[in-house]
Amino acid sequence: MLADHRERDADRGTGPRAGRSAQPPGPPGSFLWRILPALKDPLRFLLDLAGTYGDIVTVRANRTYLVNRPDLVKHVLQDNHFNYTKGARYRRALEPFFGRGLLTSEGDLWRRQRRQIQPAFHKHHHQDYAGAIVTTTQEYLATWRRSARTGEPLDVRAAMTDVTLAVLMKTIFGRSAGEDIDAVGRAFLAAHGEMNLTAAFIAPPLPQWVPTPGHRRFTRAIRTIDAFIARLVAERRAEAASGTGAPGLGASGLAAAGTQDFLSLLLAARDPDSGEPMSDTQVRDEVITMLAAGHDTVTEALTWTLYLLAQHPDIAERVRQEVSTVLGSREPRADDLAALPFVGCVVHESMRLYPPIWGLMRTTIAADEIDGYALPPDARVIISPYVVHRSPALWPEPDRFLPDRFAQPQAEGRHRFAYFPFGAGPRLCVGAAFAMLEVPLVTTMLIRAFSIQLVPGQTIRALPGISLRADRPVWVTLREQTQA
Ligand code: HEM
């Protein structure tokens, strides 16, 4: 069990403590033998390791460690981040898809790209982004109303994929979702289905050139996505050359405010040293990173939130009442979210139970010492938000959906690193604030419009792929609410 983090924080020492062995505790026996349950059910495997061996666990001696206690997580991700990279194994698992975009790059390339991309997420864009999110959700509400009227079940994940991709089309490319969105959405699903973070953590992936059916599906999906991005980049360059310019976000006001969409920002960016524009490959890698990192995670966060609300109608009703009191029948804006604290609690509690990014990976550069144990250079450190978020030492009744734990007084004094769905330190999710607009705004609009019931007889499990997704479609039926 994880020890109480407050006590542990207080007694955190600097040198190895008396009686400590060189390696953190871990399961006995051959690593190869133990890897089988890890591959079968990685979440259970990691939870069991934390439950049995505690705060820091040897998964493979001198190679791989699992770190579970908030102050140790802080050490790796934030305090001593200079000594960590994401590492070759992580890059090998993700680069076939993301290339060297912001998520997978390191060092000078990462620093330069982060500096150029960060302004797109500045607070002063929030009202405009919220506008894009709300108008997109309104468009889809009309479709979902038809499902409600006919009683036809709705696949929540597919519905949320449509919304999140359409929102990104507006914010990244400054255009509405066209006919191609279905094909691109399917290609994303297919590519993600073939990628697995477990490969980065526990067992190396097969090289892409091995012609498995999965690799062939992956290659086809990447071709579709690359062709789509290349076409949009070419169109935008042509517009710029002919002086017609970027359309911006139109109705949601970004263009009117003199700000362009993300693609324009990338195309206009210049290297501060050389003055050179970004190469086509770098633009492609950043666009695919934003599309993938920005739609998959938000889709999962929304799907799990709606799944949990469907199972807890009393909590859905509290959300509805808060929304009705604060908004009446008008549409939400970004600055309304501060007045909707219970919606915020619901979203956080959903991401505690089902953090879309379930595992982070770091590799030591030089040797490090964690909790009195010596880790060698080039050692892999796995940090799992899923495991820490379900630690009974940090979260009473950890498997229950109790949104009030994010409200005062229950949240008082909790370690900042007991909950970190967006990571932490310099590699903190660049889109965190964007996500914390989109997930609560879409939830607010959906729960106000409908009550949601799970179609009976479904057993849904969390499947840790590239993100934490439901292992099958989540079918619900919607019933229209009469609005105040
Ligand atoms: C609920 C939604 C989201 C969750 C839970 C989430 C989670 C995360 C986490 C945990 C990381 C850190 C990974 C690490 O340290 O290894 C990360 C990084 C990143 N996220 Fe998100 N994310 C979300 C939404 C978004 C959105 C909306 C975008 C963009 C539109 C985005 C773009 C990125 C990028 C580019 C990085 C890499 C940042 C860097 O290393 O500098 N994410 N995300």
Residues whose N, C-alpha, C, O or C-beta is under 5 A from the ligand:
A	BS01	HEM	L102 L103 R114 M290 A293 G294 T297 V298 A301 P356 I357 L360 M361 F420 P421 F422 G423 P426 R427 L428 C429 V430 G431 A432 F434 A435
